[in-house]
Amino acid sequence: MSSLINYPLDSRPDKAKGTPSTLSHLTQKEKISYQNRLLTLRLLIRDTNLSQRKLVKKTHLRASTISNIVNELRDVGIVETGEAISSGRVGPPERALRIRTDAAWACGVELDARGHWLTLINACGEVIASESLPARDHLEDTITELPAAVTRLRKALGLQNSPNGGIAISVPGIIDWKTGSIVFSRPFNLSNFPLQEKLAPLFDVPVWVDRNTVFGAYRESFADNSHRVENFAFFLARLGISGNLNTERYSLGMAMVLEGKSYRGVNNAAGELDCHLFSDLPKNKKVSTEKFLQECGRYLASLINLIDVSHLIVASDPRLLAPNNFDQLETQVRKHLLPIPDRTFTMRRSAFEANGISEGGAIFALHRVLEAHLSEQLKK
């Protein structure tokens, strides 16, 4: 059951603008009622082929309870009835339940020293608009540009007056996800920077801030090949700002999803990688692709041995790791894995496009918005 109800990210604390308020004011019966509705909503987000009967089987709730919950979700404009689905049963056909396309919207923003990317999605998670912004000398300059950029996308789609929205900002580095502050970011040369505090007043919807690999892993958790996997590592490898392989300036990071939740570490720094990981690579010299793959594979294997996950997803710039080099990287990883009998381990390349991280952020924000919308409606 946990793989169905837990997201790879923990929910934000109550003080994050726009998140559902604490449940402390509710009675125990009301809390159980809310959790049942939240469970149902999350199942519908995960699976687009669920009927009321299937929800009863997955939640182990009474048919009358599920019927009431579905009717409430329909009444508040979150869910609608879709097409008939094959069930093999005699009688009226079962119909799939869908999140309404217009129930909410969300925008993901990837901030990167090489340039920025914005992705807007509808309530079904479909990308409906995107835009890129050039890199600026200072992050403060980008902060002043973001509201106008998001407004342009919203106006173009007629969403400028839609309140059911949210924005997720991703940053390379160590992020305090509870406050949305940049603890340390080497690409931006920043430390202890209150990014969420600066951004939240500029928007009329909730704002969340987290590291880029966490949102990348969140997107992968909903991809066709991995959305049922509870334990996986997401490895992001990019060229440094120099944009070539003449130096060792790589941008490397990892997110670890354990038991369906993102593992952050006690200092919010779990998964932080840097060039020192590849200490055997020569400094300031041309590095061959073969040498990089050898070192990368060896150290990735060490990390897999350490956390013992079942799945490794690799996202990389094509110039750093071309598609035809992936098999070579996988060979190196498997070469250095501990020889555990009947080891369960798979490895694949991410299907990320340029906006993959921002799309992951948008999906995360969308789910928080839908949960907040449900919470607000239940208060009425």
C-alpha positions in Angstrom: 0.0 0.0 0.0 2.8 2.4 0.8 3.9 2.6 -2.8 0.5 4.0 -3.7 0.0 6.5 -1.0 3.5 7.9 -0.4 5.1 10.5 -2.7 8.9 10.5 -3.1 8.8 13.9 -1.3 7.5 14.7 2.1 4.8 17.4 2.2 5.9 20.9 3.1 5.4 22.2 6.6 2.3 24.2 7.5 4.1 27.5 7.3 4.7 27.2 3.6 2.4 29.6 1.9 -0.8 28.0 0.7 -0.3 24.5 2.0 -3.1 22.7 3.9 -3.5 23.9 7.4 -2.8 21.7 10.4 -5.4 19.1 11.3 -5.1 19.7 15.0 -8.5 21.4 15.1 -10.2 18.3 13.8 -11.8 15.5 15.8 -10.3 12.1 15.4 -13.3 11.1 13.1 -12.7 14.2 11.0 -9.0 13.4 10.7 -9.8 9.9 9.5 -12.3 11.3 7.0 -9.7 13.8 5.6 -7.0 11.1 5.3 -9.5 8.8 3.4 -10.2 11.6 1.0 -6.5 12.4 0.6 -5.7 8.8 0.0 -8.4 8.6 -2.7 -7.1 11.8 -4.4 -3.5 10.5 -4.4 -4.6 7.2 -5.9 -6.5 9.0 -8.7 -3.4 11.2 -9.3 -1.2 8.0 -9.6 -3.5 5.9 -11.7 -5.7 7.2 -14.6 -7.5 3.9 -14.9 -9.4 3.6 -11.6 -13.1 3.2 -11.2 -15.0 3.4 -7.9 -14.9 -0.4 -7.6 -11.1 -0.5 -8.0 -10.8 2.3 -5.4 -12.7 0.1 -2.9 -10.3 -2.7 -3.5 -7.2 -0.5 -3.2 -8.3 1.5 -0.1 -10.2 -1.3 1.7 -12.9 1.3 2.4 -16.6 0.6 2.1 -18.2 1.1 -1.3 -20.6 3.7 0.3 -17.6 5.6 1.7 -15.8 5.7 -1.7 -19.0 6.7 -3.4 -19.4 9.7 -1.0 -15.7 10.7 -1.4 -16.0 10.5 -5.2 -19.1 12.6 -5.2 -17.4 15.2 -3.0 -14.4 15.3 -5.3 -16.8 15.7 -8.3 -18.8 18.4 -6.5 -15.7 20.6 -5.8 -14.5 20.3 -9.4 -11.5 18.0 -8.9 -12.7 14.8 -10.5 -14.9 13.8 -13.4 -16.1 10.5 -14.8 -14.3 9.3 -17.9 -14.7 6.6 -20.5 -15.8 3.0 -19.8 -13.0 0.6 -18.8 -12.8 -3.1 -19.4 -13.4 -5.1 -16.2 -14.7 -8.5 -17.2 -17.7 -8.0 -15.0 -21.4 -8.6 -15.9 -23.5 -5.6 -15.6 -23.1 -1.8 -16.2 -19.7 -0.9 -17.4 -17.2 0.6 -15.0 -16.0 4.1 -15.8 -12.6 5.6 -15.1 -12.3 8.6 -12.8 -10.1 11.5 -14.0 -8.7 14.6 -12.5 -10.3 17.5 -14.3 -8.0 19.3 -16.7 -9.1 22.7 -15.4 -9.1 21.8 -11.7 -5.7 23.4 -11.2 -2.5 24.5 -12.8 1.2 24.6 -11.7 4.5 26.0 -12.9 7.9 24.6 -12.4 11.0 26.8 -12.7 14.5 25.4 -13.0 17.1 28.0 -12.0 20.5 27.1 -13.4 23.7 29.2 -13.9 23.5 28.4 -17.6 20.0 29.6 -18.1 16.5 29.0 -16.7 13.4 27.0 -17.8 9.7 27.4 -17.0 7.1 24.7 -17.6 3.4 25.1 -17.0 1.1 22.1 -16.7 -2.6 21.5 -16.3 -4.3 19.4 -13.6 -3.7 16.2 -15.6 0.0 16.8 -15.6 0.2 17.7 -19.3 2.7 20.3 -20.4 0.7 23.2 -21.8 3.4 25.9 -22.1 7.1 26.5 -21.6 9.6 29.3 -21.8 13.3 29.8 -21.3 15.1 32.7 -19.7 18.8 33.7 -20.2 21.2 33.4 -17.3 21.9 36.6 -15.5 25.0 37.7 -13.6 23.1 37.6 -10.3 20.3 35.5 -9.1 18.5 38.6 -7.7 18.1 39.8 -11.3 16.4 36.5 -12.2 14.1 36.8 -9.2 12.8 40.2 -10.5 12.1 38.7 -13.9 10.2 35.5 -12.8 6.8 37.0 -11.9 6.5 38.7 -15.3 7.5 35.5 -17.1 5.0 33.3 -15.2 2.3 36.0 -15.8 3.0 35.9 -19.5 2.4 32.1 -19.6 -0.7 32.4 -17.5 -2.2 35.1 -19.6 -1.5 33.3 -22.9 -3.5 30.3 -21.5 -6.2 32.4 -19.8 -5.1 31.4 -16.3 -4.2 34.9 -15.0 -7.2 34.9 -12.6 -7.1 31.2 -11.7 -6.4 30.8 -7.9 -5.8 27.0 -7.9 -2.2 27.2 -8.9 1.3 26.9 -7.4 5.0 27.4 -8.4 7.9 25.2 -7.6 11.5 26.5 -7.9 14.4 24.2 -8.3 18.0 25.1 -7.6 21.3 23.2 -7.8 22.9 22.9 -4.4 21.8 22.2 -0.8 18.3 23.5 0.0 16.6 23.7 3.3 13.2 22.4 2.0 11.4 23.5 5.2 12.2 27.2 4.7 13.0 27.2 1.0 16.4 28.7 1.6 19.6 28.0 -0.4 22.0 26.6 2.2 24.8 26.4 -0.3 24.9 26.5 -4.1 28.2 26.4 -5.9 26.8 27.3 -9.4 25.3 30.5 -8.0 28.0 31.1 -5.4 25.4 31.6 -2.7 24.9 30.5 0.9 22.1 31.1 3.4 20.0 32.8 0.8 16.2 33.0 1.6 14.9 32.3 -1.9 11.4 31.3 -1.0 11.1 34.3 1.4 12.0 36.6 -1.4 9.8 35.0 -4.1 6.6 34.3 -2.1 5.4 37.9 -1.9 5.8 38.3 -5.7 3.2 35.7 -6.6 -0.5 35.3 -5.8 -0.1 31.5 -5.4 2.0 29.2 -3.2 5.7 28.9 -3.8 8.0 26.0 -3.0 11.7 25.7 -3.3 13.8 22.6 -3.5 17.0 21.2 -5.1 16.9 20.2 -8.8 17.6 16.5 -8.3 14.7 16.1 -5.9 12.3 17.5 -8.4 14.0 15.3 -11.1 13.4 12.2 -9.0 9.8 13.3 -8.4 9.1 13.5 -12.1 10.7 10.1 -12.6 8.5 8.6 -9.9 5.5 9.3 -12.2 7.2 8.1 -15.4 5.9 4.9 -17.0 9.0 2.8 -16.2 9.5 3.7 -12.6 6.3 5.0 -11.0 5.8 1.7 -9.1 9.4 1.7 -7.8 9.8 2.6 -4.1 13.6 2.6 -4.0 15.7 4.2 -6.6 18.5 6.7 -7.1 18.3 9.6 -9.6 21.7 10.7 -10.9 22.1 14.0 -12.7 25.3 14.8 -14.6 25.9 18.0 -16.5 28.8 19.9 -17.9 30.0 22.8 -15.9 29.4 26.4 -16.8 32.4 26.3 -19.2 30.4 24.1 -21.5 33.2 21.8 -22.6 35.2 18.8 -21.4 38.6 20.6 -21.2 38.2 21.0 -17.4 36.8 18.8 -14.7 33.9 21.3 -14.0 31.1 18.8 -13.8 27.7 19.5 -12.2 26.8 16.3 -10.4 23.9 15.5 -8.1 21.8 12.7 -6.8 18.4 12.2 -5.2 17.7 9.0 -3.3 14.2 7.7 -2.9 13.9 5.2 -0.2 10.6 3.5 0.7 8.8 6.0 -1.5 10.2 9.1 0.1 13.1 11.3 -0.7 16.0 10.9 1.7 17.4 14.3 2.5 19.9 13.7 5.4 20.0 15.5 8.7 21.6 18.5 7.0 19.5 18.5 3.9 22.7 17.5 2.0 22.1 13.9 1.1 23.0 13.4 -2.6 25.2 16.4 -2.8 28.1 15.5 -5.2 31.0 17.5 -6.6 34.1 17.1 -8.7 36.0 15.7 -5.7 34.0 12.5 -6.3 36.1 12.0 -9.4 39.5 12.6 -7.7 41.3 10.3 -10.2 40.5 12.5 -13.1 43.3 15.0 -14.0 42.6 18.6 -13.3 42.5 21.2 -16.1 43.2 18.6 -18.8 41.2 17.1 -21.6 39.3 14.1 -20.2 38.4 11.2 -22.6 34.9 10.0 -22.6 36.1 6.5 -21.8 38.0 7.7 -18.7 35.0 9.7 -17.5 32.7 6.7 -17.9 35.1 4.5 -16.0 35.3 6.8 -13.1 31.6 7.6 -13.1 30.6 4.0 -13.3 32.9 3.0 -10.4 31.7 5.7 -8.1 28.0 5.2 -9.0 28.5 1.5 -8.1 29.9 2.5 -4.8 26.9 4.6 -4.1 24.5 1.8 -5.1 26.4 -0.6 -2.9 26.0 1.9 0.0 22.3 2.5 -0.3 21.3 -0.8 -2.0 18.5 0.6 -4.2 16.8 -1.5 -6.9 16.9 1.1 -9.7 19.3 3.7 -11.0 18.1 6.4 -13.3 20.7 8.5 -15.1 19.9 12.0 -16.5 22.7 13.7 -18.4 23.4 16.3 -21.0 24.0 14.6 -24.4 27.4 16.1 -24.7 28.5 14.6 -21.4 26.9 11.3 -21.8 25.8 10.5 -25.4 23.0 7.9 -25.8 25.4 5.4 -27.4 27.7 5.6 -24.3 25.0 4.5 -21.8 25.7 0.8 -22.3 29.3 1.4 -21.5 28.4 3.3 -18.3 26.1 0.5 -17.3 28.8 -2.1 -17.9 31.2 -0.1 -15.6 28.5 0.2 -12.9 27.7 -3.5 -12.9 31.4 -4.4 -13.0 31.9 -2.8 -9.6 28.7 -3.8 -7.8 29.1 -6.2 -4.9 28.4 -9.8 -6.0 25.2 -10.2 -4.1 23.4 -13.4 -5.2 20.2 -12.7 -7.1 20.7 -9.0 -6.8 17.7 -6.9 -7.9 19.0 -4.0 -9.8 18.1 -2.2 -13.1 19.5 0.9 -14.7 18.1 3.1 -17.4 18.6 6.5 -18.9 16.1 9.2 -18.1 13.8 10.3 -20.9 14.4 13.9 -19.7 14.0 16.7 -22.2 15.4 20.1 -21.6 12.6 21.0 -19.3 12.7 17.7 -17.3 13.6 19.3 -13.9 11.1 22.1 -14.2 8.4 19.6 -15.2 9.1 17.6 -12.1 8.8 20.7 -10.0 5.5 21.6 -11.7 4.1 18.1 -11.0 5.1 18.4 -7.4 3.4 21.8 -7.1 0.3 20.5 -8.8 -0.1 17.7 -6.3 0.3 20.1 -3.4 -2.2 22.5 -5.0 -4.8 19.7 -5.4 -4.4 18.6 -1.8 -4.7 22.2 -0.6 -7.8 22.7 -2.8 -9.3 19.5 -1.3 -8.5 20.7 2.3 -10.0 24.1 1.7 -13.2 22.6 0.3 -13.6 20.3 3.3 -13.5 23.2 5.7 -16.6 24.7 4.1 
